[in-house]
């Protein structure tokens, strides 16, 4: 059985997140992207404290695609150093994993 994988990242805006997410879905590297607008961030960057508004994105895929999905996300991401967390859920509904596996199976 496939192992589920969630990918957490942030984008500068919703449109960028949706555009990149759609390209990853079309390439069958992820099954879905959820985008949450309006996140406020305070972060350290190059020795300074920054503030900004971003969009959070949670991408749903499978473990076997971690390297390919991560590489494609990084290549398309507008940030110089995007934050990308790979999160392995401890458990998942069988119908959900079947859907994830089916939508990322390739041609």
N, C-alpha and C positions, 0 to 999 in steps of 0.2 A: 504494500500500500504506500502511496505517496505521502510524504511529510509536508505539512503546510508551512508556509513562511510568510510573515508579514514584514514589509519594508516601510520604515518610518523615515520621512524626509520633510524638508520645508522648501518652499519656493517663494520668490518675491511677490507673486500674485496668483490669483485663481486661474486666469487664462493660460499662463505659462504651465502651471501644474496640469491642467486639463489637456493641453496640447501634447505635452510630453507623455502624460499618462495614456492618452489615446494611441500614440505611436507605439508604446510598449504593449498595449492590448492588441493592436493590429499585428505586431510582430510575434504575438503569442508568448511573450516573456512574462506577462502578468495576466490575470483573469479580470482584474478590476482595480480601479483607483478610487479612493474616497478623498475628497478635498474639503477641508474645513477652513473657510476664510476668516480673516480678522484676528489672527493670533498676534499678540504683542510680544516682542522679544527684547530682552536686554542681554547682551553677550559681549565677551571679550574678543577683539579681533585686532591683530597686529599691534598689540600693546595699548589699545584704547578700549574704552567702554562705549559700546554702540547701543542704540535703540532703533527698533524698526517694527513694521507691520509685515507679517508674512502669511502665507497659507500653508497649513499643515496637510501633508498627504500620507495616506496609508495605502500601500500597494499590497495586493493579495496575489501570491504565487505559490510555487512549490520549491522545496529545498534543492532539488536537482538543478534548478535554474538560478540559484543564488549568484554564481559567478557571472553568468551571461547577463542576467537582469541588472546586477550591480554595475557591471562594466557599461552597459547601454545607458543606464540612468546617469552615470557619471559623465559619459561622453556628451549627453544631451542637456545636462543641467547647466543653467547659466551661472551658478556660483563657482568661484575659483576653488573653493574647498567645501563642497556640499556635505552636510551632515547626513549620513546614511546609516541607519541601524537595522540590522537583520534580527528579527524576533521570532523565535520558534515557539509557537503555542504548545502548551503541555498536552492539550486534547482538542479535538475538533469533531464536530458532527459528521457522520459518515457521508451524508448527502452533500455537505459542503466540500469535503475533500474530493468527492467524485466530480463535482462541478469544477473545482480548481484543476484537477488532473485533466479533465476533458478539454477545458478551454486553453490549456497550455501544452497540449500534446503535439502541436505542430501539424504539418500536412500529412 
